[in-house]
Amino acid sequence: MKNGTLGMMISSLRKSQEMTQLELAEQMGVTDKAVSKWERDISCPDVNSLPKLAEILGVSVDELMQSKTKGKVQEQSSVAETIQVILKAIPVAMGVAVTVLSALDKITSPSAFSLLGIGLACAGVSLLNGKH
């Protein structure tokens, strides 16, 4: 279960012990709605309660937390990819904007150079990153 989220880990371990959300909640001193939110990854257990949760579920705190770490790395990777796409799209958008506005005679030279400069800066940042 290490590849899942913390919520998936809690749910799986709870079910493997044939325990209901209410039973886990009572042992943890929280509501069954809180346990439901943990299992759906809407919220997380309080960090101070993790040792007790791990003990009830029969795992170590390290095992319990390994699942969440994996999810966080994937989320950061997705954000980085999105930023790279944006950095590549901005130069194209600026070039198109300058071309269209020039054709319509609706842009001054200083404004055009500013827009193109922004586009070049974004292209440079994207290239310096070198990952994509």
Secondary structure as GFF3:
##gff-version 3
##sequence-region A 1 132
A	DSSP	alpha_helix	6	16	.	.	.	ID=ss1
A	DSSP	alpha_helix	21	28	.	.	.	ID=ss2
A	DSSP	alpha_helix	32	39	.	.	.	ID=ss3
A	DSSP	three_ten_helix	47	49	.	.	.	ID=ss4
A	DSSP	alpha_helix	50	57	.	.	.	ID=ss5
A	DSSP	alpha_helix	61	103	.	.	.	ID=ss6
A	DSSP	alpha_helix	109	129	.	.	.	ID=ss7
###
